């Protein structure tokens, strides 16, 4: 899950700080999520999906991350 989030952010040429501002989330939270230290809640995954327009990719990764 974290790798997907990082790749989406980097492909968009955004820093963690820039993404945090766009998504209105804490930068530290994004750092934890990228290091797989934090499972994205459903509504945060949906918000990032809308921001990146990824047709549900962050939400699809949640069940796989939860099983780990």
PQR file with spaces between the fields and no chain letter, atoms N, CA, C, O and H, PARSE charges and radii, in Angstrom:
ATOM       1  N    UNK     1       0.823   -1.178    0.000 -0.4000 1.5000
ATOM       2  CA   UNK     1       0.000    0.000    0.000 -0.0000 2.0000
ATOM       3  C    UNK     1       0.871    1.247    0.000  0.5500 1.7000
ATOM       4  O    UNK     1       0.622    2.181   -0.762 -0.5500 1.4000
ATOM       5  N    UNK     2       1.875    1.267    0.837 -0.4000 1.5000
ATOM       6  CA   UNK     2       2.746    2.428    0.933 -0.0000 2.0000
ATOM       7  C    UNK     2       3.505    2.695   -0.351  0.5500 1.7000
ATOM       8  O    UNK     2       3.678    3.846   -0.751 -0.5500 1.4000
ATOM       9  H    UNK     2       2.077    0.508    1.456  0.4000 1.0000
ATOM      10  N    UNK     3       3.959    1.628   -0.995 -0.4000 1.5000
ATOM      11  CA   UNK     3       4.692    1.779   -2.254 -0.0000 2.0000
ATOM      12  C    UNK     3       3.789    2.385   -3.328  0.5500 1.7000
ATOM      13  O    UNK     3       4.228    3.235   -4.102 -0.5500 1.4000
ATOM      14  H    UNK     3       3.819    0.693   -0.670  0.4000 1.0000
ATOM      15  N    UNK     4       2.538    1.952   -3.374 -0.4000 1.5000
ATOM      16  CA   UNK     4       1.586    2.503   -4.343 -0.0000 2.0000
ATOM      17  C    UNK     4       1.393    3.989   -4.093  0.5500 1.7000
ATOM      18  O    UNK     4       1.423    4.790   -5.027 -0.5500 1.4000
ATOM      19  H    UNK     4       2.182    1.261   -2.745  0.4000 1.0000
ATOM      20  N    UNK     5       1.197    4.356   -2.838 -0.4000 1.5000
ATOM      21  CA   UNK     5       1.006    5.761   -2.494 -0.0000 2.0000
ATOM      22  C    UNK     5       2.228    6.592   -2.881  0.5500 1.7000
ATOM      23  O    UNK     5       2.088    7.672   -3.456 -0.5500 1.4000
ATOM      24  H    UNK     5       1.174    3.706   -2.079  0.4000 1.0000
ATOM      25  N    UNK     6       3.402    6.100   -2.574 -0.4000 1.5000
ATOM      26  CA   UNK     6       4.631    6.825   -2.922 -0.0000 2.0000
ATOM      27  C    UNK     6       4.778    6.975   -4.435  0.5500 1.7000
ATOM      28  O    UNK     6       5.129    8.049   -4.924 -0.5500 1.4000
ATOM      29  H    UNK     6       3.515    5.224   -2.107  0.4000 1.0000
ATOM      30  N    UNK     7       4.508    5.902   -5.173 -0.4000 1.5000
ATOM      31  CA   UNK     7       4.632    5.965   -6.631 -0.0000 2.0000
ATOM      32  C    UNK     7       3.632    6.951   -7.233  0.5500 1.7000
ATOM      33  O    UNK     7       3.972    7.701   -8.148 -0.5500 1.4000
ATOM      34  H    UNK     7       4.223    5.029   -4.777  0.4000 1.0000
ATOM      35  N    UNK     8       2.409    6.951   -6.726 -0.4000 1.5000
ATOM      36  CA   UNK     8       1.414    7.907   -7.215 -0.0000 2.0000
ATOM      37  C    UNK     8       1.880    9.340   -6.964  0.5500 1.7000
ATOM      38  O    UNK     8       1.777   10.201   -7.838 -0.5500 1.4000
ATOM      39  H    UNK     8       2.133    6.342   -5.983  0.4000 1.0000
ATOM      40  N    UNK     9       2.392    9.581   -5.759 -0.4000 1.5000
ATOM      41  CA   UNK     9       2.862   10.928   -5.406 -0.0000 2.0000
ATOM      42  C    UNK     9       4.042   11.342   -6.273  0.5500 1.7000
ATOM      43  O    UNK     9       4.075   12.459   -6.790 -0.5500 1.4000
ATOM      44  H    UNK     9       2.476    8.881   -5.049  0.4000 1.0000
ATOM      45  N    UNK    10       5.008   10.447   -6.432 -0.4000 1.5000
ATOM      46  CA   UNK    10       6.194   10.781   -7.218 -0.0000 2.0000
ATOM      47  C    UNK    10       5.863   10.955   -8.702  0.5500 1.7000
ATOM      48  O    UNK    10       6.436   11.827   -9.356 -0.5500 1.4000
ATOM      49  H    UNK    10       4.981    9.540   -6.012  0.4000 1.0000
ATOM      50  N    UNK    11       4.954   10.147   -9.245 -0.4000 1.5000
ATOM      51  CA   UNK    11       4.546   10.307  -10.649 -0.0000 2.0000
ATOM      52  C    UNK    11       3.853   11.645  -10.875  0.5500 1.7000
ATOM      53  O    UNK    11       3.902   12.204  -11.971 -0.5500 1.4000
ATOM      54  H    UNK    11       4.489    9.439   -8.714  0.4000 1.0000
ATOM      55  N    UNK    12       3.211   12.148   -9.834 -0.4000 1.5000
ATOM      56  CA   UNK    12       2.562   13.453   -9.923 -0.0000 2.0000
ATOM      57  C    UNK    12       3.546   14.590   -9.636  0.5500 1.7000
ATOM      58  O    UNK    12       3.163   15.759   -9.628 -0.5500 1.4000
ATOM      59  H    UNK    12       3.170   11.694   -8.944  0.4000 1.0000
ATOM      60  N    UNK    13       4.819   14.241   -9.399 -0.4000 1.5000
ATOM      61  CA   UNK    13       5.873   15.224   -9.084 -0.0000 2.0000
ATOM      62  C    UNK    13       5.517   16.070   -7.866  0.5500 1.7000
ATOM      63  O    UNK    13       5.679   17.290   -7.870 -0.5500 1.4000
ATOM      64  H    UNK    13       5.130   13.291   -9.405  0.4000 1.0000
ATOM      65  N    UNK    14       5.028   15.399   -6.824 -0.4000 1.5000
ATOM      66  CA   UNK    14       4.652   16.084   -5.587 -0.0000 2.0000
ATOM      67  C    UNK    14       5.542   15.637   -4.439  0.5500 1.7000
ATOM      68  O    UNK    14       5.937   14.473   -4.368 -0.5500 1.4000
ATOM      69  H    UNK    14       4.896   14.408   -6.820  0.4000 1.0000
ATOM      70  N    UNK    15       5.853   16.551   -3.553 -0.4000 1.5000
ATOM      71  CA   UNK    15       6.520   16.193   -2.308 -0.0000 2.0000
ATOM      72  C    UNK    15       5.446   15.724   -1.328  0.5500 1.7000
ATOM      73  O    UNK    15       4.253   15.916   -1.565 -0.5500 1.4000
ATOM      74  H    UNK    15       5.532   17.497   -3.611  0.4000 1.0000
ATOM      75  N    UNK    16       5.874   15.114   -0.234 -0.4000 1.5000
ATOM      76  CA   UNK    16       4.904   14.736    0.796 -0.0000 2.0000
ATOM      77  C    UNK    16       4.169   15.969    1.305  0.5500 1.7000
ATOM      78  O    UNK    16       2.959   15.928    1.525 -0.5500 1.4000
ATOM      79  H    UNK    16       6.843   14.958   -0.041  0.4000 1.0000
ATOM      80  N    UNK    17       4.878   17.035    1.488 -0.4000 1.5000
ATOM      81  CA   UNK    17       4.272   18.272    1.987 -0.0000 2.0000
ATOM      82  C    UNK    17       3.215   18.793    1.006  0.5500 1.7000
ATOM      83  O    UNK    17       2.130   19.202    1.421 -0.5500 1.4000
ATOM      84  H    UNK    17       5.862   17.069    1.310  0.4000 1.0000
ATOM      85  N    UNK    18       3.530   18.778   -0.291 -0.4000 1.5000
ATOM      86  CA   UNK    18       2.570   19.257   -1.294 -0.0000 2.0000
ATOM      87  C    UNK    18       1.324   18.373   -1.325  0.5500 1.7000
ATOM      88  O    UNK    18       0.203   18.876   -1.398 -0.5500 1.4000
ATOM      89  H    UNK    18       4.411   18.446   -0.629  0.4000 1.0000
ATOM      90  N    UNK    19       1.526   17.053   -1.269 -0.4000 1.5000
ATOM      91  CA   UNK    19       0.380   16.154   -1.260 -0.0000 2.0000
ATOM      92  C    UNK    19      -0.455   16.351   -0.002  0.5500 1.7000
ATOM      93  O    UNK    19      -1.685   16.336   -0.061 -0.5500 1.4000
ATOM      94  H    UNK    19       2.437   16.645   -1.209  0.4000 1.0000
ATOM      95  N    UNK    20       0.201   16.532    1.121 -0.4000 1.5000
ATOM      96  CA   UNK    20      -0.530   16.763    2.369 -0.0000 2.0000
ATOM      97  C    UNK    20      -1.406   18.007    2.256  0.5500 1.7000
ATOM      98  O    UNK    20      -2.546   18.007    2.719 -0.5500 1.4000
ATOM      99  H    UNK    20       1.200   16.544    1.169  0.4000 1.0000
ATOM     100  N    UNK    21      -0.887   19.048    1.653 -0.4000 1.5000
ATOM     101  CA   UNK    21      -1.676   20.263    1.482 -0.0000 2.0000
ATOM     102  C    UNK    21      -2.850   20.036    0.537  0.5500 1.7000
ATOM     103  O    UNK    21      -3.963   20.483    0.813 -0.5500 1.4000
ATOM     104  H    UNK    21       0.040   19.048    1.277  0.4000 1.0000
ATOM     105  N    UNK    22      -2.611   19.349   -0.568 -0.4000 1.5000
ATOM     106  CA   UNK    22      -3.686   19.081   -1.522 -0.0000 2.0000
ATOM     107  C    UNK    22      -4.771   18.177   -0.935  0.5500 1.7000
ATOM     108  O    UNK    22      -5.964   18.398   -1.141 -0.5500 1.4000
ATOM     109  H    UNK    22      -1.707   18.986   -0.793  0.4000 1.0000
ATOM     110  N    UNK    23      -4.329   17.160   -0.201 -0.4000 1.5000
ATOM     111  CA   UNK    23      -5.262   16.188    0.371 -0.0000 2.0000
ATOM     112  C    UNK    23      -5.810   16.621    1.728  0.5500 1.7000
ATOM     113  O    UNK    23      -6.717   15.992    2.273 -0.5500 1.4000
ATOM     114  H    UNK    23      -3.360   16.981   -0.033  0.4000 1.0000
ATOM     115  N    UNK    24      -5.251   17.695    2.262 -0.4000 1.5000
ATOM     116  CA   UNK    24      -5.633   18.208    3.587 -0.0000 2.0000
ATOM     117  C    UNK    24      -5.428   17.162    4.687  0.5500 1.7000
ATOM     118  O    UNK    24      -6.282   16.943    5.545 -0.5500 1.4000
ATOM     119  H    UNK    24      -4.514   18.205    1.819  0.4000 1.0000
ATOM     120  N    UNK    25      -4.253   16.530    4.617 -0.4000 1.5000
ATOM     121  CA   UNK    25      -3.830   15.556    5.622 -0.0000 2.0000
ATOM     122  C    UNK    25      -2.494   15.974    6.187  0.5500 1.7000
ATOM     123  O    UNK    25      -1.786   16.791    5.599 -0.5500 1.4000
ATOM     124  H    UNK    25      -3.559   16.708    3.919  0.4000 1.0000
ATOM     125  N    UNK    26      -2.158   15.418    7.318 -0.4000 1.5000
ATOM     126  CA   UNK    26      -0.899   15.701    7.982 -0.0000 2.0000
ATOM     127  C    UNK    26       0.259   15.064    7.212  0.5500 1.7000
ATOM     128  O    UNK    26       0.170   13.905    6.806 -0.5500 1.4000
ATOM     129  H    UNK    26      -2.733   14.755    7.796  0.4000 1.0000
ATOM     130  N    UNK    27       1.334   15.809    7.011 -0.4000 1.5000
ATOM     131  CA   UNK    27       2.488   15.287    6.291 -0.0000 2.0000
ATOM     132  C    UNK    27       3.079   14.071    6.990  0.5500 1.7000
ATOM     133  O    UNK    27       3.512   13.128    6.328 -0.5500 1.4000
ATOM     134  H    UNK    27       1.407   16.750    7.341  0.4000 1.0000
ATOM     135  N    UNK    28       3.101   14.081    8.309 -0.4000 1.5000
ATOM     136  CA   UNK    28       3.633   12.937    9.059 -0.0000 2.0000
ATOM     137  C    UNK    28       2.790   11.687    8.796  0.5500 1.7000
ATOM     138  O    UNK    28       3.325   10.583    8.690 -0.5500 1.4000
ATOM     139  H    UNK    28       2.749   14.848    8.846  0.4000 1.0000
ATOM     140  N    UNK    29       1.476   11.866    8.690 -0.4000 1.5000
ATOM     141  CA   UNK    29       0.593   10.746    8.368 -0.0000 2.0000
ATOM     142  C    UNK    29       0.970   10.155    7.019  0.5500 1.7000
ATOM     143  O    UNK    29       1.047    8.935    6.876 -0.5500 1.4000
ATOM     144  H    UNK    29       1.042   12.762    8.776  0.4000 1.0000
ATOM     145  N    UNK    30       1.207   11.015    6.023 -0.4000 1.5000
ATOM     146  CA   UNK    30       1.579   10.529    4.699 -0.0000 2.0000
ATOM     147  C    UNK    30       2.896    9.761    4.742  0.5500 1.7000
ATOM     148  O    UNK    30       3.045    8.736    4.076 -0.5500 1.4000
ATOM     149  H    UNK    30       1.144   12.006    6.140  0.4000 1.0000
ATOM     150  N    UNK    31       3.839   10.253    5.518 -0.4000 1.5000
ATOM     151  CA   UNK    31       5.118    9.553    5.654 -0.0000 2.0000
ATOM     152  C    UNK    31       4.933    8.168    6.247  0.5500 1.7000
ATOM     153  O    UNK    31       5.526    7.202    5.768 -0.5500 1.4000
ATOM     154  H    UNK    31       3.718   11.085    6.059  0.4000 1.0000
ATOM     155  N    UNK    32       4.110    8.064    7.291 -0.4000 1.5000
ATOM     156  CA   UNK    32       3.826    6.753    7.904 -0.0000 2.0000
ATOM     157  C    UNK    32       3.120    5.837    6.910  0.5500 1.7000
ATOM     158  O    UNK    32       3.435    4.650    6.817 -0.5500 1.4000
ATOM     159  H    UNK    32       3.628    8.849    7.680  0.4000 1.0000
ATOM     160  N    UNK    33       2.170    6.391    6.173 -0.4000 1.5000
ATOM     161  CA   UNK    33       1.422    5.586    5.198 -0.0000 2.0000
ATOM     162  C    UNK    33       2.360    5.061    4.108  0.5500 1.7000
ATOM     163  O    UNK    33       2.236    3.910    3.689 -0.5500 1.4000
ATOM     164  H    UNK    33       1.914    7.355    6.249  0.4000 1.0000
ATOM     165  N    UNK    34       3.288    5.890    3.651 -0.4000 1.5000
ATOM     166  CA   UNK    34       4.230    5.455    2.619 -0.0000 2.0000
ATOM     167  C    UNK    34       5.191    4.385    3.127  0.5500 1.7000
ATOM     168  O    UNK    34       5.668    3.560    2.348 -0.5500 1.4000
ATOM     169  H    UNK    34       3.388    6.825    3.992  0.4000 1.0000
ATOM     170  N    UNK    35       5.471    4.393    4.405 -0.4000 1.5000
ATOM     171  CA   UNK    35       6.365    3.371    4.981 -0.0000 2.0000
ATOM     172  C    UNK    35       5.581    2.159    5.470  0.5500 1.7000
ATOM     173  O    UNK    35       6.126    1.308    6.173 -0.5500 1.4000
ATOM     174  H    UNK    35       5.084    5.064    5.038  0.4000 1.0000
ATOM     175  N    UNK    36       4.295    2.078    5.098 -0.4000 1.5000
ATOM     176  CA   UNK    36       3.410    0.981    5.506 -0.0000 2.0000
ATOM     177  C    UNK    36       3.223    0.906    7.012  0.5500 1.7000
ATOM     178  O    UNK    36       2.943   -0.168    7.546 -0.5500 1.4000
ATOM     179  H    UNK    36       3.852    2.770    4.527  0.4000 1.0000
ATOM     180  N    UNK    37       3.371    2.016    7.697 -0.4000 1.5000
ATOM     181  CA   UNK    37       3.141    2.035    9.125 -0.0000 2.0000
ATOM     182  C    UNK    37       1.725    2.450    9.477  0.5500 1.7000
ATOM     183  O    UNK    37       1.388    2.572   10.655 -0.5500 1.4000
ATOM     184  H    UNK    37       3.599    2.888    7.264  0.4000 1.0000
ATOM     185  N    UNK    38       0.895    2.666    8.467 -0.4000 1.5000
ATOM     186  CA   UNK    38      -0.452    3.165    8.712 -0.0000 2.0000
ATOM     187  C    UNK    38      -1.341    2.717    7.565  0.5500 1.7000
ATOM     188  O    UNK    38      -1.060    3.037    6.410 -0.5500 1.4000
ATOM     189  H    UNK    38       1.169    2.566    7.511  0.4000 1.0000
ATOM     190  N    UNK    39      -2.409    1.982    7.857 -0.4000 1.5000
ATOM     191  CA   UNK    39      -3.355    1.540    6.843 -0.0000 2.0000
ATOM     192  C    UNK    39      -4.333    2.673    6.561  0.5500 1.7000
ATOM     193  O    UNK    39      -4.947    3.213    7.481 -0.5500 1.4000
ATOM     194  H    UNK    39      -2.638    1.721    8.795  0.4000 1.0000
ATOM     195  N    UNK    40      -4.474    3.023    5.315 -0.4000 1.5000
ATOM     196  CA   UNK    40      -5.385    4.100    4.941 -0.0000 2.0000
ATOM     197  C    UNK    40      -6.817    3.748    5.290  0.5500 1.7000
ATOM     198  O    UNK    40      -7.309    2.701    4.870 -0.5500 1.4000
ATOM     199  H    UNK    40      -3.976    2.584    4.568  0.4000 1.0000
ATOM     200  N    UNK    41      -7.497    4.591    6.044 -0.4000 1.5000
ATOM     201  CA   UNK    41      -8.936    4.391    6.234 -0.0000 2.0000
ATOM     202  C    UNK    41      -9.646    4.544    4.888  0.5500 1.7000
ATOM     203  O    UNK    41      -9.135    5.203    3.982 -0.5500 1.4000
ATOM     204  H    UNK    41      -7.097    5.441    6.386  0.4000 1.0000
ATOM     205  N    UNK    42     -10.800    3.944    4.767 -0.4000 1.5000
ATOM     206  CA   UNK    42     -11.553    3.936    3.505 -0.0000 2.0000
ATOM     207  C    UNK    42     -11.755    5.340    2.942  0.5500 1.7000
ATOM     208  O    UNK    42     -11.531    5.564    1.752 -0.5500 1.4000
ATOM     209  H    UNK    42     -11.215    3.409    5.503  0.4000 1.0000
ATOM     210  N    UNK    43     -12.173    6.280    3.773 -0.4000 1.5000
ATOM     211  CA   UNK    43     -12.463    7.607    3.223 -0.0000 2.0000
ATOM     212  C    UNK    43     -11.193    8.350    2.807  0.5500 1.7000
ATOM     213  O    UNK    43     -11.244    9.155    1.878 -0.5500 1.4000
ATOM     214  H    UNK    43     -12.355    6.098    4.740  0.4000 1.0000
ATOM     215  N    UNK    44     -10.072    8.110    3.454 -0.4000 1.5000
ATOM     216  CA   UNK    44      -8.817    8.730    3.032 -0.0000 2.0000
ATOM     217  C    UNK    44      -8.337    8.105    1.724  0.5500 1.7000
ATOM     218  O    UNK    44      -7.824    8.808    0.854 -0.5500 1.4000
ATOM     219  H    UNK    44     -10.030    7.456    4.210  0.4000 1.0000
ATOM     220  N    UNK    45      -8.501    6.796    1.582 -0.4000 1.5000
ATOM     221  CA   UNK    45      -8.143    6.131    0.324 -0.0000 2.0000
ATOM     222  C    UNK    45      -9.008    6.679   -0.808  0.5500 1.7000
ATOM     223  O    UNK    45      -8.516    6.900   -1.914 -0.5500 1.4000
ATOM     224  H    UNK    45      -8.918    6.225    2.289  0.4000 1.0000
ATOM     225  N    UNK    46     -10.289    6.897   -0.537 -0.4000 1.5000
ATOM     226  CA   UNK    46     -11.189    7.444   -1.562 -0.0000 2.0000
ATOM     227  C    UNK    46     -10.788    8.871   -1.934  0.5500 1.7000
ATOM     228  O    UNK    46     -10.852    9.245   -3.105 -0.5500 1.4000
ATOM     229  H    UNK    46     -10.689    6.718    0.362  0.4000 1.0000
ATOM     230  N    UNK    47     -10.378    9.660   -0.959 -0.4000 1.5000
ATOM     231  CA   UNK    47      -9.966   11.040   -1.236 -0.0000 2.0000
ATOM     232  C    UNK    47      -8.708   11.070   -2.099  0.5500 1.7000
ATOM     233  O    UNK    47      -8.607   11.882   -3.019 -0.5500 1.4000
ATOM     234  H    UNK    47     -10.326    9.355   -0.008  0.4000 1.0000
ATOM     235  N    UNK    48      -7.751   10.195   -1.810 -0.4000 1.5000
ATOM     236  CA   UNK    48      -6.537   10.138   -2.615 -0.0000 2.0000
ATOM     237  C    UNK    48      -6.835    9.603   -4.009  0.5500 1.7000
ATOM     238  O    UNK    48      -6.230   10.039   -4.988 -0.5500 1.4000
ATOM     239  H    UNK    48      -7.832    9.536   -1.062  0.4000 1.0000
ATOM     240  N    UNK    49      -7.767    8.661   -4.098 -0.4000 1.5000
ATOM     241  CA   UNK    49      -8.172    8.165   -5.406 -0.0000 2.0000
ATOM     242  C    UNK    49      -8.755    9.297   -6.244  0.5500 1.7000
ATOM     243  O    UNK    49      -8.438    9.416   -7.427 -0.5500 1.4000
ATOM     244  H    UNK    49      -8.259    8.308   -3.302  0.4000 1.0000
ATOM     245  N    UNK    50      -9.589   10.114   -5.652 -0.4000 1.5000
ATOM     246  CA   UNK    50     -10.175   11.246   -6.376 -0.0000 2.0000
ATOM     247  C    UNK    50      -9.090   12.245   -6.783  0.5500 1.7000
ATOM     248  O    UNK    50      -9.127   12.788   -7.887 -0.5500 1.4000
ATOM     249  H    UNK    50      -9.846   10.017   -4.690  0.4000 1.0000
ATOM     250  N    UNK    51      -8.142   12.480   -5.905 -0.4000 1.5000
ATOM     251  CA   UNK    51      -7.076   13.431   -6.187 -0.0000 2.0000
ATOM     252  C    UNK    51      -6.191   12.960   -7.351  0.5500 1.7000
ATOM     253  O    UNK    51      -5.828   13.748   -8.225 -0.5500 1.4000
ATOM     254  H    UNK    51      -8.113   12.039   -5.008  0.4000 1.0000
ATOM     255  N    UNK    52      -5.852   11.675   -7.349 -0.4000 1.5000
ATOM     256  CA   UNK    52      -4.971   11.124   -8.388 -0.0000 2.0000
ATOM     257  C    UNK    52      -5.741   10.562   -9.590  0.5500 1.7000
ATOM     258  O    UNK    52      -5.134   10.234  -10.609 -0.5500 1.4000
ATOM     259  H    UNK    52      -6.146   11.035   -6.640  0.4000 1.0000
ATOM     260  N    UNK    53      -7.070   10.449   -9.482 -0.4000 1.5000
ATOM     261  CA   UNK    53      -7.916    9.891  -10.540 -0.0000 2.0000
ATOM     262  C    UNK    53      -7.403    8.514  -10.971  0.5500 1.7000
ATOM     263  O    UNK    53      -7.054    8.303  -12.132 -0.5500 1.4000
ATOM     264  H    UNK    53      -7.563   10.715   -8.654  0.4000 1.0000
ATOM     265  N    UNK    54      -7.366    7.585  -10.012 -0.4000 1.5000
ATOM     266  CA   UNK    54      -6.795    6.260  -10.259 -0.0000 2.0000
ATOM     267  C    UNK    54      -7.844    5.146  -10.309  0.5500 1.7000
ATOM     268  O    UNK    54      -7.499    3.973  -10.161 -0.5500 1.4000
ATOM     269  H    UNK    54      -7.650    7.757   -9.069  0.4000 1.0000
ATOM     270  N    UNK    55      -9.098    5.489  -10.511 -0.4000 1.5000
ATOM     271  CA   UNK    55     -10.176    4.502  -10.639 -0.0000 2.0000
ATOM     272  C    UNK    55     -10.199    3.463   -9.514  0.5500 1.7000
ATOM     273  O    UNK    55     -10.414    2.277   -9.768 -0.5500 1.4000
ATOM     274  H    UNK    55      -9.378    6.441  -10.630  0.4000 1.0000
ATOM     275  N    UNK    56      -9.981    3.897   -8.294 -0.4000 1.5000
ATOM     276  CA   UNK    56     -10.117    3.022   -7.138 -0.0000 2.0000
ATOM     277  C    UNK    56      -8.870    2.308   -6.678  0.5500 1.7000
ATOM     278  O    UNK    56      -8.957    1.468   -5.782 -0.5500 1.4000
ATOM     279  H    UNK    56      -9.806    4.859   -8.088  0.4000 1.0000
ATOM     280  N    UNK    57      -7.716    2.597   -7.244 -0.4000 1.5000
ATOM     281  CA   UNK    57      -6.492    1.877   -6.886 -0.0000 2.0000
ATOM     282  C    UNK    57      -6.179    1.921   -5.389  0.5500 1.7000
ATOM     283  O    UNK    57      -5.938    0.862   -4.810 -0.5500 1.4000
ATOM     284  H    UNK    57      -7.645    3.279   -7.972  0.4000 1.0000
ATOM     285  N    UNK    58      -6.170    3.094   -4.722 -0.4000 1.5000
ATOM     286  CA   UNK    58      -5.875    3.084   -3.286 -0.0000 2.0000
ATOM     287  C    UNK    58      -6.864    2.237   -2.475  0.5500 1.7000
ATOM     288  O    UNK    58      -6.471    1.572   -1.516 -0.5500 1.4000
ATOM     289  H    UNK    58      -6.366    3.954   -5.192  0.4000 1.0000
ATOM     290  N    UNK    59      -8.123    2.260   -2.852 -0.4000 1.5000
ATOM     291  CA   UNK    59      -9.108    1.456   -2.124 -0.0000 2.0000
ATOM     292  C    UNK    59      -8.933   -0.025   -2.416  0.5500 1.7000
ATOM     293  O    UNK    59      -9.195   -0.852   -1.543 -0.5500 1.4000
ATOM     294  H    UNK    59      -8.443    2.800   -3.631  0.4000 1.0000
ATOM     295  N    UNK    60      -8.499   -0.383   -3.615 -0.4000 1.5000
ATOM     296  CA   UNK    60      -8.267   -1.787   -3.949 -0.0000 2.0000
ATOM     297  C    UNK    60      -7.071   -2.345   -3.191  0.5500 1.7000
ATOM     298  O    UNK    60      -7.025   -3.542   -2.909 -0.5500 1.4000
ATOM     299  H    UNK    60      -8.287    0.289   -4.325  0.4000 1.0000
ATOM     300  N    UNK    61      -6.112   -1.504   -2.861 -0.4000 1.5000
ATOM     301  CA   UNK    61      -4.913   -1.953   -2.144 -0.0000 2.0000
ATOM     302  C    UNK    61      -5.181   -2.172   -0.653  0.5500 1.7000
ATOM     303  O    UNK    61      -4.441   -2.908    0.000 -0.5500 1.4000
ATOM     304  H    UNK    61      -6.150   -0.532   -3.091  0.4000 1.0000
ATOM     305  N    UNK    62      -6.214   -1.552   -0.113 -0.4000 1.5000
ATOM     306  CA   UNK    62      -6.474   -1.657    1.329 -0.0000 2.0000
ATOM     307  C    UNK    62      -6.634   -3.102    1.804  0.5500 1.7000
ATOM     308  O    UNK    62      -5.972   -3.483    2.769 -0.5500 1.4000
ATOM     309  H    UNK    62      -6.814   -0.954   -0.644  0.4000 1.0000
ATOM     310  N    UNK    63      -7.495   -3.943    1.163 -0.4000 1.5000
ATOM     311  CA   UNK    63      -7.647   -5.320    1.672 -0.0000 2.0000
ATOM     312  C    UNK    63      -6.347   -6.104    1.647  0.5500 1.7000
ATOM     313  O    UNK    63      -6.078   -6.872    2.571 -0.5500 1.4000
ATOM     314  H    UNK    63      -8.033   -3.633    0.379  0.4000 1.0000
ATOM     315  N    UNK    64      -5.531   -5.930    0.608 -0.4000 1.5000
ATOM     316  CA   UNK    64      -4.252   -6.641    0.527 -0.0000 2.0000
ATOM     317  C    UNK    64      -3.327   -6.179    1.646  0.5500 1.7000
ATOM     318  O    UNK    64      -2.637   -6.999    2.252 -0.5500 1.4000
ATOM     319  H    UNK    64      -5.750   -5.307   -0.143  0.4000 1.0000
ATOM     320  N    UNK    65      -3.303   -4.878    1.930 -0.4000 1.5000
ATOM     321  CA   UNK    65      -2.450   -4.359    3.001 -0.0000 2.0000
ATOM     322  C    UNK    65      -2.934   -4.856    4.359  0.5500 1.7000
ATOM     323  O    UNK    65      -2.124   -5.134    5.243 -0.5500 1.4000
ATOM     324  H    UNK    65      -3.864   -4.212    1.438  0.4000 1.0000
ATOM     325  N    UNK    66      -4.234   -4.967    4.527 -0.4000 1.5000
ATOM     326  CA   UNK    66      -4.798   -5.400    5.804 -0.0000 2.0000
ATOM     327  C    UNK    66      -4.457   -6.853    6.099  0.5500 1.7000
ATOM     328  O    UNK    66      -4.262   -7.217    7.259 -0.5500 1.4000
ATOM     329  H    UNK    66      -4.892   -4.741    3.809  0.4000 1.0000
ATOM     330  N    UNK    67      -4.382   -7.690    5.067 -0.4000 1.5000
ATOM     331  CA   UNK    67      -4.077   -9.113    5.264 -0.0000 2.0000
ATOM     332  C    UNK    67      -2.637   -9.352    5.662  0.5500 1.7000
ATOM     333  O    UNK    67      -2.319  -10.407    6.210 -0.5500 1.4000
ATOM     334  H    UNK    67      -4.540   -7.395    4.124  0.4000 1.0000
ATOM     335  N    UNK    68      -1.752   -8.393    5.399 -0.4000 1.5000
ATOM     336  CA   UNK    68      -0.331   -8.568    5.690 -0.0000 2.0000
ATOM     337  C    UNK    68      -0.126   -8.541    7.144  0.5500 1.7000
ATOM     338  O    UNK    68       1.005   -8.673    7.610 -0.5500 1.4000
ATOM     339  H    UNK    68      -2.010   -7.535    4.953  0.4000 1.0000
